[in-house]
C-alpha cells in the first residue's frame, strides 16, 4: 500500500516538474546539450582526420574535381558545382555516394583513380553524376519552394484568424428587422 502511494507521489512530482517552467528550461537545455555534442563530435572527427591525414570522401571528390574533374565533367556541371558552398557540396557528395551505392557503383572508385584504366566505365560514372546533379537540384528547389509555401500558409492562417476576430457585425445599426416589427406590432 505504501509502495503504491509512493509511486503515485513520484508520478505527480514528475508531472508537475514536466509541466512547469522548470521543465521547459530543462528541455531547452537538453536540446542545447545535444546540439553541442553534435558539434563536438564533428570537431573531434575533423581533428582525428587531420592528425592521421585521413581525407573524407567529400575532400577527395573535391580534390579530384579541382584537379582533373574540370576536364572530365561538362561545363554546366562544373559551373554548378563551383557555385555550391562548402556545406552544400559536402551534402551533395554524401547524397551522391548513397545514390551510387544503390546503382552498384562506389564513388571511391572514381576518386581513387581505379576507373582511369577503363575510360568507358569512367564516362558512364561521370554521366551518372551529371544526371544525379540535376535530380539533386530539382529536389532541393522543390523543398525550398515547399518550405516557402508552408511559411506563407502559416502567415496567411494567422492573418485570417486575426481578421475573423476583427470583423464588424453584419447588421446595420439603423436597420430594423422584420422580426422586430412583428414583435412591436403584437405588443400593441
C-alpha positions as CSV (number, residue, x, y, z in Angstrom):
1,X,0.0,0.0,0.0
2,X,2.8,2.4,1.0
3,X,4.6,1.5,-2.2
4,X,1.6,2.4,-4.3
5,X,1.2,5.8,-2.6
6,X,5.0,6.4,-3.0
7,X,4.7,5.6,-6.8
8,X,1.7,8.0,-7.2
9,X,3.6,10.8,-5.4
10,X,6.6,10.4,-7.7
11,X,4.4,10.4,-10.7
12,X,2.7,13.6,-9.6
13,X,6.0,15.3,-8.8
14,X,7.3,14.2,-12.3
15,X,4.2,15.5,-14.0
16,X,4.4,18.9,-12.2
17,X,8.0,19.3,-13.0
18,X,7.5,18.4,-16.6
19,X,4.6,20.9,-17.0
20,X,6.3,23.7,-15.0
21,X,8.6,26.4,-16.5
22,X,11.5,24.5,-14.9
23,X,10.6,21.5,-17.1
24,X,10.6,23.7,-20.2
25,X,14.0,25.1,-19.2
26,X,15.3,21.5,-18.8
27,X,14.0,20.6,-22.3
28,X,15.7,23.7,-23.8
29,X,19.0,22.8,-22.0
30,X,18.8,19.2,-23.2
31,X,18.4,20.4,-26.8
32,X,21.4,22.7,-26.4
33,X,23.5,19.9,-25.0
34,X,22.6,17.6,-27.8
35,X,23.5,20.2,-30.4
36,X,26.7,20.9,-28.6
37,X,27.6,17.2,-28.6
38,X,26.9,17.1,-32.3
39,X,29.3,20.0,-32.9
40,X,31.9,18.4,-30.6
41,X,31.6,15.1,-32.5
42,X,32.2,16.9,-35.8
43,X,35.2,18.8,-34.4
44,X,36.7,15.7,-32.9
45,X,36.3,13.9,-36.3
46,X,38.0,16.8,-38.1
47,X,40.9,16.7,-35.6
48,X,41.3,13.0,-35.9
49,X,41.3,13.2,-39.7
50,X,43.9,15.9,-39.6
51,X,46.1,14.1,-37.1
52,X,46.1,10.9,-39.2
53,X,45.9,12.6,-42.6
54,X,42.6,10.9,-43.3
55,X,40.6,12.6,-46.0
56,X,36.8,12.3,-46.2
57,X,35.1,11.2,-49.4
58,X,34.0,14.8,-49.8
59,X,37.5,16.1,-49.6
60,X,38.8,13.5,-52.1
61,X,36.0,14.2,-54.5
62,X,36.6,18.0,-54.2
63,X,40.3,17.4,-54.8
64,X,39.6,15.3,-57.9
65,X,37.1,17.9,-59.1
66,X,39.7,20.7,-58.7
67,X,42.5,18.8,-60.5
68,X,41.2,16.5,-63.3
69,X,37.5,16.9,-62.8
70,X,37.2,20.0,-64.8
71,X,38.4,18.1,-67.8
72,X,36.1,15.1,-67.4
73,X,32.9,16.9,-66.3
74,X,30.7,19.0,-68.6
75,X,30.9,22.8,-68.3
76,X,27.4,23.0,-66.9
77,X,28.2,20.7,-64.0
78,X,31.5,22.5,-63.4
79,X,29.7,25.9,-63.1
80,X,27.0,24.5,-60.9
81,X,29.5,22.6,-58.6
82,X,31.8,25.6,-58.2
83,X,28.9,27.8,-57.1
84,X,28.0,25.5,-54.2
85,X,29.0,26.4,-50.7
86,X,31.2,24.0,-48.8
87,X,28.3,22.6,-46.8
88,X,26.2,22.2,-49.9
89,X,28.9,20.4,-51.8
90,X,29.5,18.1,-48.9
91,X,25.8,17.4,-48.7
92,X,25.8,16.7,-52.5
93,X,28.8,14.4,-52.2
94,X,27.2,12.3,-49.4
95,X,23.9,12.1,-51.2
96,X,25.8,11.2,-54.4
97,X,27.7,8.4,-52.7
98,X,24.5,6.9,-51.3
99,X,22.9,7.1,-54.8
100,X,25.9,5.4,-56.4
101,X,25.7,2.6,-53.9
102,X,22.2,1.8,-55.0
103,X,23.4,1.5,-58.6
104,X,26.3,-0.8,-57.6
105,X,29.0,1.9,-58.0
106,X,31.3,3.3,-55.4
107,X,32.2,6.9,-55.6
108,X,35.5,5.9,-54.0
109,X,36.4,4.1,-57.3
110,X,36.3,7.3,-59.3
111,X,38.1,9.3,-56.6
112,X,40.9,6.8,-56.2
113,X,41.6,6.6,-59.9
114,X,40.8,3.0,-60.3
115,X,38.5,3.9,-63.2
116,X,41.2,5.6,-65.2
117,X,42.1,2.2,-66.8
118,X,38.5,1.8,-68.1
119,X,37.5,5.0,-69.8
120,X,34.1,3.7,-70.8
121,X,33.1,3.0,-67.2
122,X,34.5,6.3,-66.1
123,X,32.4,8.1,-68.7
124,X,29.3,6.2,-67.5
125,X,30.2,7.1,-64.0
126,X,30.6,10.8,-64.9
127,X,27.3,10.8,-66.8
128,X,25.5,9.3,-63.8
129,X,26.9,12.0,-61.6
130,X,25.8,14.7,-64.0
131,X,22.2,13.3,-64.2
132,X,22.1,12.9,-60.5
133,X,23.2,16.5,-60.0
134,X,20.1,17.6,-62.0
135,X,17.9,15.5,-59.7
136,X,19.6,16.9,-56.6
137,X,18.9,20.4,-57.8
138,X,15.3,19.7,-58.5
139,X,14.7,18.1,-55.1
140,X,16.5,21.0,-53.4
141,X,14.4,23.6,-55.2
142,X,11.2,21.7,-54.5
143,X,12.0,21.5,-50.8
144,X,12.8,25.2,-50.7
145,X,9.5,26.0,-52.5
146,X,7.5,23.8,-50.1
147,X,9.1,25.5,-47.1
148,X,8.3,28.9,-48.5
149,X,4.7,27.9,-49.1
150,X,4.4,26.4,-45.6
151,X,5.7,29.7,-44.1
152,X,3.4,31.7,-46.3
153,X,0.4,29.5,-45.4
154,X,1.0,29.7,-41.7
155,X,1.3,33.5,-42.1
156,X,-2.0,33.6,-44.0
157,X,-3.7,31.5,-41.4
158,X,-2.6,33.8,-38.7
159,X,-3.9,36.8,-40.7
160,X,-7.2,35.1,-41.3
161,X,-7.6,34.4,-37.6
162,X,-6.9,38.0,-36.8
163,X,-9.4,39.1,-39.5
164,X,-12.0,36.8,-38.1
165,X,-11.7,38.4,-34.7
166,X,-11.9,42.0,-36.1
167,X,-14.9,41.6,-38.4
168,X,-17.7,44.0,-37.7
169,X,-21.2,42.9,-37.2
170,X,-23.3,42.3,-40.4
171,X,-26.3,44.1,-39.1
172,X,-26.6,47.7,-39.7
173,X,-27.3,49.9,-36.7
174,X,-30.2,51.8,-38.2
175,X,-31.9,48.9,-39.9
176,X,-34.9,47.3,-38.1
177,X,-35.5,43.7,-38.9
178,X,-39.0,42.3,-39.8
179,X,-38.9,40.2,-36.6
180,X,-38.6,43.4,-34.5
181,X,-41.6,45.0,-36.4
182,X,-43.7,41.9,-35.8
183,X,-42.8,41.8,-32.1
184,X,-43.6,45.5,-31.7
185,X,-47.0,45.1,-33.5
186,X,-48.0,42.2,-31.4
187,X,-47.1,44.1,-28.2
188,X,-49.6,46.8,-29.0
